[in-house]
Amino acid sequence: MNIALIAHDSKKELMVQFCIAYCGILSKHRLCATGTTGKQVSEATGLSIQCYLSGSQGGDQQIAARISCNEIDLLMFFRDPISAKPHEPSEANLLRLCDVHDIPVATNLATAEALIHALERGDLDWRDIVNPTNH
């Protein structure tokens, strides 16, 4: 599966720790991320990650374009609903696109862990059946 990783500044360390904890599962999939998040996760885990621009430079929009083209199967977007900065990725467009294209999305640690365990069990493979050209 194609998994996209995005994290607001205050959640980047949480994303790194999440990816360290689930490195074994994530290593079996294709990962992409906004620039800074991807760099930090890759350095901490050794995972191969296609890094786009940083969120403030449009990396979230690059991932949004991939979602629109059905090239992303799962989005992990650790967002800060309390103190997000204006330069950080905006979740409204990304969440709307995930809803339009039926993409599972986690916006916090609890939903990320639920989705990663579902991914490990194979519960998210229904997308392969519904749209086999997605990969």
C-alpha positions in Angstrom: 0.0 0.0 0.0 1.0 3.6 -0.5 1.1 5.4 2.9 1.5 9.2 3.3 2.9 10.7 6.5 2.3 14.3 7.5 2.8 15.9 11.0 2.4 19.4 12.3 5.6 20.7 14.0 4.4 19.9 17.5 3.5 16.3 16.4 6.7 15.4 14.5 8.4 13.7 17.4 5.2 11.7 18.0 5.2 10.6 14.3 8.9 9.6 14.6 8.1 7.5 17.7 5.1 5.9 16.0 7.2 5.0 13.0 9.9 3.6 15.2 7.4 1.4 17.0 5.7 0.2 13.8 8.8 0.1 11.6 8.4 -3.6 10.8 4.9 -3.0 9.4 5.6 0.2 7.6 8.7 -1.3 5.9 6.4 -3.6 3.9 4.7 -0.6 2.2 5.6 2.4 0.1 5.9 5.5 2.1 5.9 9.2 1.2 5.8 12.3 3.4 6.1 16.0 3.5 9.8 17.0 3.6 10.7 17.6 7.2 8.5 14.8 8.6 9.9 12.3 6.0 13.5 13.3 6.7 13.1 12.9 10.5 11.3 9.6 10.2 13.8 8.2 7.7 16.8 9.3 9.8 15.3 7.7 13.0 14.0 4.5 11.4 16.1 3.8 8.2 12.8 3.5 6.3 12.8 4.5 2.6 10.5 7.5 2.2 9.8 9.5 -0.9 10.0 13.1 0.5 8.1 15.9 -1.0 8.5 19.6 -0.2 8.0 20.7 3.4 4.3 21.4 4.3 4.9 25.2 4.2 6.3 24.9 0.7 3.5 22.8 -0.7 4.3 19.3 0.2 0.8 18.7 1.6 -0.5 19.8 -1.7 1.7 17.4 -3.5 0.3 14.6 -1.3 -3.2 15.9 -1.9 -2.6 15.6 -5.7 -1.6 12.0 -5.2 -4.8 11.4 -3.2 -6.8 12.9 -6.0 -5.2 10.6 -8.5 -5.9 7.5 -6.2 -2.2 7.0 -5.6 -2.4 7.1 -1.8 -4.1 4.3 0.2 -3.7 5.5 3.7 -2.9 8.9 5.3 -1.3 9.4 8.7 -1.7 13.1 9.5 -0.7 13.9 13.0 -2.2 17.3 13.4 -2.2 19.8 16.2 -5.8 21.0 16.6 -4.9 23.5 19.4 -1.8 25.4 18.3 -1.3 24.7 14.6 0.7 27.5 12.9 -0.4 29.3 9.8 2.5 27.9 7.8 1.7 24.3 8.6 -0.3 22.0 6.3 -4.1 22.6 6.3 -6.1 19.6 7.1 -9.4 20.7 5.6 -8.5 20.0 2.0 -6.6 16.7 2.8 -9.5 15.4 4.9 -12.0 16.3 2.3 -10.0 14.5 -0.4 -9.7 11.5 1.8 -13.5 11.5 2.2 -14.1 11.9 -1.5 -11.7 9.1 -2.4 -12.5 6.8 0.5 -9.0 6.9 1.9 -8.5 5.8 5.6 -7.0 8.6 7.6 -5.6 8.9 11.1 -5.3 12.3 12.7 -4.0 11.2 16.1 -2.1 8.4 17.8 -5.2 6.3 18.7 -6.6 6.2 15.1 -3.1 5.6 13.7 -2.6 2.6 15.9 -6.0 1.2 15.0 -5.2 1.6 11.3 -1.7 0.2 11.6 -3.0 -2.9 13.3 -5.8 -3.2 10.6 -3.1 -2.9 8.0 -1.0 -5.6 9.6 -4.0 -8.0 9.8 -4.8 -7.3 6.1 -8.1 -5.6 6.9 -7.4 -2.7 4.5 -6.8 -4.9 1.5 -10.4 -4.3 0.3 -9.0 -1.4 -1.8 -7.1 -3.9 -3.9 -10.4 -5.7 -4.7 -12.4 -2.5 -5.4 -9.7 -0.8 -7.4 -7.0 -3.3 -8.5 -5.3 -0.7 -10.7 -4.7 1.5 -7.6 -1.2 0.1 -7.1 
